[in-house]
Amino acid sequence: MSKHTHSFVNNYDEENIVFGLDRETDEKALIAYLQKFTDDEMMQVLVKRLSDEDITGMLDYILGVLKKHLKEEEYHRIFLKDRI
């Protein structure tokens, strides 16, 4: 069984992903946008085209967001899917 899911984007009922209307719409749009971004096919195409600086910049930003907003236990349980 897969540990990770991307079910939100498959059930996203908006025709277009839009930002700037209100917080609730932005939250839903962000989830859908990021799930589309991390789709396996998308990543297979994009990752080969990224520079080393692109990769480092993305990782630095993502890890910074996770560190800022998740407790260590949440990072392991929710992000890494570790069984604690």
N, C-alpha and C positions, 0 to 999 in steps of 0.2 A: 504494500500500500504506500502511496506517495505521501511524504511528509508535508509538502508544500501545495498550496492551492492558488488558483487564479480565477475563482468562480465569479467574483464580483463583475468583472468586465464582460463575462458571457451573459450576464443578466442585466447589464446596464441598459436602462430603457430610454436613454436620450439618443436622439439621432446624431447629434454632434457633441463633441466634448468642448464645453465652453467654460471660461473662467471669468470672474469679476462681477457676477450677478449678486451673489450673497455667499455667506460662509458655508452653508449646507451644500449648495451647488458646487462650490470650489472643492470641498472635501470629497464629494462623490467623483467629480471630474478628475481630481488628482489620483485617486485610487484607480480609476479606469485608465488614465493616461500612463501611469507607472506600470500597470499590469500589461498593457499593450507594449510598452517599451521593453519589458523583460520577457516577452514571449520568446520561446525557444528559437523559432525561425528568425525573428528579428535580431536576436542576440548573435546567432551564427553569422549573419550578414554583417552586422555593425562592428562586432569585436575585432574582426580582422582589419578594419579600416581605422581603428582608433590609434592615435599616437601614444607613445609611452606617457607623455604629459597628460593626455586625455584620461587615460586609465588611472594614473596617480591622482589627478584632480577629482575624478568621480569617487574614487575610493576614500580620499580624504574627506570629501563633503559628506558622503553617506555615513562613514564611521563617526564623523563629528555630530551629525544629527542623532544617530543612535545613542552615542555617549551622553548627549545633552538631555535626551528625553526618556531613556530607559534606565531602570536600575539594572545592576549586573545580573540579578536573578532573571529579570524579564528578558534581557538580551540573550541569555542562554536558553531559556524556556520558549520564548516566542520567536526570536529571530533564528537562532541556531537549531532550534527544535531538539535541544538536549533533554534527556530524561534525567531530571534531578531527583 
